[in-house]
Amino acid sequence: MKRFLFEYEVISTGTKSEFSITELNEEQAKDKIVERVADMEFTEEDDIKIGEMIKILNIEDNYYECEGCT
């Protein structure tokens, strides 16, 4: 699995930000990221424009632990 970091824009507000998603490959990440970003931004999928992929991280090489778990 890999973590894909993308730029995105909320068209109606002009808000630009970044969002990452964990998937097996880039195609699957692109298929699912619009839905996730729209959910997070409380808007419709057609109001989201996904920009360039910024980077790919191998999640096996990184360890993440939430603050509440430490």
C-alpha positions in Angstrom: 0.0 0.0 0.0 1.1 3.6 -0.7 -0.1 7.0 0.5 -0.8 9.4 -2.4 -0.8 13.1 -1.6 -2.9 15.3 -4.0 -3.7 19.0 -4.4 -7.4 19.9 -4.6 -9.6 22.9 -5.0 -13.2 23.5 -3.9 -14.6 25.2 -7.0 -17.4 27.1 -5.4 -15.2 28.7 -2.7 -11.8 28.7 -4.4 -10.3 27.0 -1.3 -7.1 25.1 -2.2 -5.6 22.4 0.0 -4.0 19.0 0.0 -5.4 15.6 0.9 -3.8 12.1 1.0 -5.3 8.7 0.5 -3.9 5.2 1.0 -4.5 2.8 -1.8 -2.7 0.0 -3.8 -2.0 2.2 -6.8 -2.5 5.7 -8.3 -5.5 4.7 -10.4 -7.4 3.5 -7.3 -6.4 6.6 -5.4 -7.7 8.9 -8.1 -11.0 6.9 -8.3 -11.7 7.4 -4.5 -10.1 10.7 -3.6 -12.9 13.0 -5.0 -15.5 11.2 -2.9 -13.4 11.5 0.3 -12.5 15.2 -0.3 -16.1 16.1 -1.0 -17.2 14.4 2.2 -14.6 16.2 4.2 -15.4 19.6 2.7 -19.2 19.0 3.0 -19.9 19.6 -0.7 -20.8 17.6 -3.8 -18.2 15.7 -5.8 -18.7 17.9 -8.9 -17.6 20.9 -6.7 -14.1 19.3 -6.2 -11.2 19.6 -8.7 -8.3 17.3 -8.0 -4.9 18.8 -9.0 -1.5 17.3 -9.3 -0.2 14.5 -7.2 2.5 15.9 -4.9 4.1 12.8 -3.7 3.9 9.1 -3.0 4.9 7.6 0.3 5.5 3.9 1.1 3.5 3.4 4.2 5.6 0.4 5.3 8.5 2.9 5.8 6.6 5.2 8.1 4.9 4.6 11.5 1.9 6.7 12.4 0.3 6.8 15.8 -2.6 9.0 16.8 -2.0 11.3 19.8 -4.7 9.5 21.8 -2.9 6.2 21.4 0.5 7.3 22.7 
